[in-house]
Structure formats: C-alpha cells, structure tokens
Amino acid sequence: TRLSKGLALVFATGYVLALVLPWTVEYLALVPGRTIPFAWNVVTAGYFEHTFLGLVSSVLGIVFFGKLLEPIWTSRGMSLFIILVNFFTTITTFALSVFLYYVTSQGKYLYVPISGFSGVLAGFLVAVKQLMPDYELPKIKLRAKWFPSLLVAFFAVLYLVVPDAFLAAPYIIPGTYISWIYLRYHQTKPEAKNVKGDSSDEFAFSTFFPQFMRPVVYPVATFCDKLWCGRRNQSTANLEDDRGDGSGPLPGSDPIEASRRRERGARALEERLNDNPRENENANAAEENV
C-alpha cells in the first residue's frame, strides 16, 4: 500500500541519515534527558530507525501488516492507529525511563537514544488477535490470540535478566497495552461509524493471560474497564433511562455486534493471507447477494 511504502521510505531515510550524520540521532531519537527542550523527539522517535536490525524488522513489518490490515481499516484508520500508538507509546517510554533513572540513579536511562517502530508492530499483533484469534501458524500450531502474550512475556523476562534490554527494545510492552486500549475502547470501524471499540468477551484484557491467571487479572481488567469506558457506560445507562422502552442495546454497547464485526474482519484478513484474494472476494460477494 502507499502508506506502508511511504513509511518504509521514512525508515530507510532515517537510517541513512544516521549513518551519514550520526549527530542527528541525538535529535530524532528519544533521549529523555534532552526531551526538554527538544520535545519533537517524542514524535520523531517512533519513525526513526538508526540500527540495521530495526530497519529490516520495521520495513518488513509495515509492508506485511499494511497488506493485511489497511484494506480492512482503510488508510485513514491505519494512519490514525499508527499515529496514536506511536505517540502514546513514546510518552509512556519517556515516563518509564525517568522512573528507572530515579530508582537506579543510572544515567543511561536518560541519555541512551531510544527509537523504533517496534511498539506499533507489537500493536499489529494485537489487531491480528482481535480479528482472527483462532488462526494457526502452519506446523507450529500456535493460535494468533497468543501472539501478543508470548511477545510480552518474552520481553518481560528479558528485561529482568538483561536490564539493558529495555534500552534496546523499550516499546514492546507499552505498545501492546496501548494498542489494546485503542482497539478495545476507541477505534471506529468504517462499516459502523457509530460503534466504538470491541466489547466482545473474546477481546477482554484477561484473554491475554492463561486460564489459571485470569481470576487474579480480573480486578485489573475491571479497573481498566471503569477507567477507559466508565463515562461511555454511564452515558449509555442515562440514554436507556431516558428512552425507557428497553427495546435493545445502544450503539457501542452490544457485544454481539462487536463479534459480528470481528467475524467480518477475520474473513477479510484470511482473504489477504490466501494466494487468490480476488477470487475469495468474488465468492464472498456472491454469498452476500444470496
């Protein structure tokens, strides 16, 4: 897609710029100790790759996920997801870096440049979990609903074993969580503009954890639900009281509708993974007509 090609060009340009003019890293990457007054690095850090491994992973990731998700979300929806997740992931990472500095008194948390697109790539895995959780990788037999959880678990252990790993890949955990918040509570779907988020039980916060851990996670999930959609639930209740007819759920409050939207997204995503998407689209169109 044009969006994925454009972002790939941005990553490549940033990498070349870092090679030719190394001093630009201090201004384009996130350096928490210099974010004030260089506040623009909160925006530029998420689109700036100054390592070869980061460049390769970001280019391959945006091309692959752009092909899968942009036809479902539209270019505008994809762009909005990337902008919001990148910005809030960088803000969260800045806060974590400052916190770690005050806890450890190690200057590296303030002055080692941090950048990359890994937070959004982790968020794309959350989107795949949302749209087609039962998709299995060939041979491995691993379902897509566990992709984000395994990624977060791996980096959580890595951060504990190798403290400097946070500086190499700091965006994974914040990017995963922020992506879930956006997709769960705030995303507007192109086919249903009055419906926000995904209220289905299959996409609840507890589904990121194994079954035996969910009773412990439930209080956290309840807190998140009240924090992020308490006002929406209150406004929905007020509207129902004003209407007083009990005729059915209001837009944005029906988990059945959310499940239907997930099914449509999963069907479209499976078409992108197949070799003949045009043929599948024609078949689905014929099925809908019938």
C-alpha positions as CSV (number, residue, x, y, z in Angstrom):
1,T,0.0,0.0,0.0
2,R,1.0,3.6,-0.4
3,L,1.1,4.1,3.4
4,S,3.4,1.1,4.0
5,K,5.7,2.1,1.2
6,G,5.8,5.7,2.5
7,L,6.7,4.6,6.0
8,A,9.3,2.2,4.7
9,L,10.9,5.1,2.8
10,V,10.8,7.2,6.1
11,F,12.6,4.4,8.0
12,A,15.2,4.0,5.2
13,T,15.8,7.7,5.0
14,G,16.3,7.9,8.8
15,Y,18.8,5.1,8.8
16,V,20.9,6.6,6.0
17,L,20.7,10.0,7.8
18,A,22.0,8.4,11.0
19,L,24.9,6.8,9.1
20,V,25.9,10.0,7.3
21,L,25.2,12.4,10.1
22,P,25.4,10.5,13.4
23,W,24.7,13.6,15.5
24,T,21.1,13.6,14.2
25,V,20.4,10.5,16.4
26,E,20.5,12.8,19.4
27,Y,17.8,15.0,18.0
28,L,15.5,12.5,16.2
29,A,15.6,9.6,18.7
30,L,14.0,9.8,22.2
31,V,16.7,11.0,24.7
32,P,14.7,11.5,27.9
33,G,17.3,13.8,29.4
34,R,17.1,16.1,26.4
35,T,13.4,15.9,25.6
36,I,13.1,19.3,27.2
37,P,13.6,21.5,25.2
38,F,13.8,19.0,22.2
39,A,10.2,17.9,22.6
40,W,9.8,16.9,19.0
41,N,11.7,13.7,19.6
42,V,8.5,12.4,21.3
43,V,7.0,12.4,17.8
44,T,10.0,11.6,15.6
45,A,11.4,8.7,17.7
46,G,8.7,6.2,16.7
47,Y,9.5,6.7,13.0
48,F,13.3,6.8,13.3
49,E,15.4,3.6,12.9
50,H,19.1,4.0,13.5
51,T,20.1,0.3,13.6
52,F,20.1,-2.1,10.7
53,L,18.1,-4.8,12.6
54,G,15.5,-2.2,13.5
55,L,15.3,-1.0,9.9
56,V,14.8,-4.5,8.5
57,S,12.2,-5.5,11.0
58,S,10.2,-2.3,10.6
59,V,10.2,-2.3,6.8
60,L,9.2,-6.0,6.7
61,G,6.6,-5.5,9.4
62,I,4.9,-2.4,7.9
63,V,4.8,-4.0,4.4
64,F,3.3,-7.3,5.7
65,F,0.8,-5.8,8.2
66,G,-0.1,-3.0,5.9
67,K,-1.2,-5.5,3.3
68,L,-3.2,-7.4,5.9
69,L,-4.8,-4.6,7.9
70,E,-5.1,-1.5,5.7
71,P,-7.8,-2.9,3.4
72,I,-9.8,-3.7,6.5
73,W,-9.2,-0.5,8.4
74,T,-8.8,1.9,5.4
75,S,-5.8,4.1,5.0
76,R,-7.2,6.7,7.4
77,G,-7.9,4.2,10.1
78,M,-4.5,2.6,9.7
79,S,-2.8,6.0,9.9
80,L,-4.7,7.0,13.0
81,F,-3.8,3.8,14.7
82,I,-0.1,4.2,13.9
83,I,0.0,7.9,15.0
84,L,-1.8,7.4,18.3
85,V,0.0,4.2,19.3
86,N,3.4,5.6,18.4
87,F,2.8,8.9,20.3
88,F,1.4,7.4,23.5
89,T,4.0,4.5,23.4
90,T,6.8,7.1,23.3
91,I,5.2,9.2,26.1
92,T,4.9,6.0,28.2
93,T,8.5,5.0,27.5
94,F,9.7,8.5,28.4
95,A,8.0,8.2,31.8
96,L,9.4,4.8,32.4
97,S,12.9,5.9,31.6
98,V,12.7,8.8,34.0
99,F,11.3,6.5,36.7
100,L,14.1,3.9,36.2
101,Y,16.6,6.7,36.4
102,Y,15.3,7.9,39.8
103,V,15.2,4.3,41.0
104,T,18.6,3.2,39.8
105,S,20.5,6.5,39.5
106,Q,21.9,5.3,36.2
107,G,22.3,8.0,33.6
108,K,21.9,5.5,30.7
109,Y,18.1,5.6,31.2
110,L,18.2,9.4,30.4
111,Y,20.9,9.7,27.7
112,V,20.9,6.5,25.7
113,P,18.9,7.2,22.4
114,I,15.7,5.2,22.1
115,S,13.8,4.9,18.8
116,G,12.0,2.5,16.5
117,F,8.6,1.2,15.2
118,S,8.5,-1.9,17.4
119,G,5.6,-0.6,19.6
120,V,3.3,-0.3,16.6
121,L,4.5,-3.7,15.2
122,A,3.5,-5.2,18.6
123,G,0.2,-3.4,18.3
124,F,-0.4,-5.0,14.9
125,L,-0.2,-8.4,16.6
126,V,-3.0,-7.3,19.0
127,A,-5.1,-6.4,15.9
128,V,-4.5,-9.9,14.5
129,K,-5.6,-11.4,17.8
130,Q,-8.7,-9.3,17.6
131,L,-9.6,-10.1,14.1
132,M,-8.7,-13.8,13.8
133,P,-7.8,-15.2,17.2
134,D,-8.2,-18.8,16.0
135,Y,-5.8,-18.6,13.1
136,E,-3.0,-21.1,13.5
137,L,0.6,-20.9,12.2
138,P,1.3,-23.9,10.0
139,K,3.4,-26.6,11.6
140,I,3.7,-24.7,14.9
141,K,0.0,-25.0,15.7
142,L,0.1,-21.7,17.6
143,R,-3.0,-19.6,17.6
144,A,-2.9,-16.0,16.8
145,K,-4.6,-15.0,20.0
146,W,-1.4,-15.9,21.9
147,F,1.0,-13.9,19.7
148,P,0.9,-10.6,21.8
149,S,1.0,-12.5,25.1
150,L,4.1,-14.6,24.2
151,L,5.9,-11.5,22.9
152,V,5.2,-9.5,26.0
153,A,6.2,-12.5,28.2
154,F,9.4,-12.9,26.3
155,F,10.5,-9.3,26.7
156,A,9.3,-9.1,30.3
157,V,11.7,-12.0,31.2
158,L,14.4,-10.4,29.0
159,Y,14.1,-7.1,30.9
160,L,14.6,-8.9,34.2
161,V,17.5,-11.0,33.0
162,V,19.2,-8.3,30.9
163,P,18.4,-4.8,32.2
164,D,19.9,-3.1,29.2
165,A,17.3,-4.9,27.0
166,F,14.9,-2.2,27.9
167,L,17.0,0.4,26.1
168,A,17.2,-1.9,23.0
169,A,13.5,-2.7,22.8
170,P,11.5,-0.5,25.2
171,Y,8.3,-0.1,23.1
172,I,7.1,-3.7,23.1
173,I,5.1,-3.8,26.3
174,P,3.7,-0.2,26.2
175,G,2.8,-0.6,22.5
176,T,0.9,-3.8,23.2
177,Y,-1.1,-2.4,26.0
178,I,-1.8,1.0,24.3
179,S,-2.9,-0.8,21.2
180,W,-5.4,-2.9,23.1
181,I,-6.8,0.2,24.8
182,Y,-7.4,1.8,21.5
183,L,-8.9,-1.2,19.8
184,R,-11.0,-2.1,22.8
185,Y,-12.5,1.2,23.6
186,H,-11.8,3.9,20.9
187,Q,-11.4,2.6,17.4
188,T,-14.2,3.5,15.0
189,K,-14.9,0.9,12.3
190,P,-15.6,2.1,8.7
191,E,-18.7,-0.1,8.4
192,A,-20.2,1.1,11.7
193,K,-19.1,4.7,12.5
194,N,-21.4,5.0,15.5
195,V,-19.8,1.9,17.2
196,K,-16.5,2.4,19.0
197,G,-14.2,-0.3,20.2
198,D,-14.7,-4.1,20.6
199,S,-16.7,-5.1,23.7
200,S,-16.7,-8.8,23.0
201,D,-15.5,-11.2,25.7
202,E,-13.0,-12.7,23.3
203,F,-11.0,-9.5,23.3
204,A,-11.1,-8.8,27.1
205,F,-7.9,-7.9,28.9
206,S,-8.0,-11.3,30.7
207,T,-7.7,-13.2,27.4
208,F,-4.1,-12.2,27.2
209,F,-3.4,-14.5,30.2
210,P,-3.6,-18.2,30.7
211,Q,-6.8,-19.5,32.2
212,F,-5.4,-20.1,35.7
213,M,-4.2,-16.5,36.0
214,R,-7.5,-14.9,34.9
215,P,-9.0,-14.7,38.5
216,V,-6.0,-12.7,39.5
217,V,-6.2,-10.5,36.4
218,Y,-9.9,-9.8,36.7
219,P,-9.7,-6.9,39.2
220,V,-7.1,-5.2,37.0
221,A,-9.4,-5.7,34.0
222,T,-12.3,-4.3,35.9
223,F,-10.3,-1.2,36.8
224,C,-9.3,-0.8,33.1
225,D,-12.9,-1.0,32.0
226,K,-14.0,1.6,34.5
227,L,-11.1,3.8,33.7
228,W,-11.4,3.8,29.9
229,C,-15.1,3.4,29.3
230,G,-16.8,4.4,32.6
231,R,-18.2,7.6,31.0
232,R,-19.4,5.7,28.0
233,N,-21.2,3.2,30.1
234,Q,-22.7,6.0,32.3
235,S,-23.9,7.8,29.2
236,T,-25.4,4.6,27.8
237,A,-27.3,4.0,31.0
238,N,-28.6,7.5,31.0
239,L,-29.8,7.2,27.4
240,E,-31.6,3.9,28.3
241,D,-33.2,5.6,31.2
242,D,-34.4,8.5,29.1
243,R,-35.7,6.2,26.4
244,G,-37.3,3.8,28.9
245,D,-38.5,1.3,26.3
246,G,-35.9,-1.4,26.8
247,S,-36.0,-2.0,23.0
248,G,-32.4,-3.2,22.8
249,P,-28.8,-2.3,23.2
250,L,-27.5,1.1,22.0
251,P,-24.7,1.5,19.5
252,G,-21.3,0.6,21.0
253,S,-22.9,-1.5,23.9
254,D,-23.8,-4.7,22.0
255,P,-21.1,-7.5,22.2
256,I,-23.0,-9.4,19.6
257,E,-22.5,-6.6,17.1
258,A,-18.8,-6.5,18.1
259,S,-18.5,-10.2,17.4
260,R,-20.1,-9.8,14.0
261,R,-17.6,-7.0,13.1
262,R,-14.8,-9.3,14.3
263,E,-16.0,-12.1,12.1
264,R,-16.2,-9.8,9.1
265,G,-12.6,-8.6,9.8
266,A,-11.4,-12.1,10.3
267,R,-12.9,-13.2,6.9
268,A,-11.2,-10.2,5.2
269,L,-7.9,-10.9,6.9
270,E,-8.0,-14.6,5.8
271,E,-8.6,-13.5,2.3
272,R,-5.4,-11.4,2.4
273,L,-3.4,-14.4,3.7
274,N,-4.6,-16.6,0.8
275,D,-3.0,-16.7,-2.6
276,N,-6.1,-15.6,-4.6
277,P,-7.8,-12.8,-2.7
278,R,-9.7,-11.6,-5.7
279,E,-11.4,-15.0,-6.1
280,N,-12.3,-15.0,-2.4
281,E,-13.8,-11.5,-2.6
282,N,-16.0,-12.6,-5.5
283,A,-17.1,-15.7,-3.6
284,N,-17.9,-13.6,-0.5
285,A,-19.8,-11.1,-2.6
286,A,-21.9,-13.8,-4.2
287,E,-22.6,-15.3,-0.8
288,E,-23.8,-11.9,0.5
289,N,-26.0,-11.5,-2.5
290,V,-27.6,-14.9,-1.9
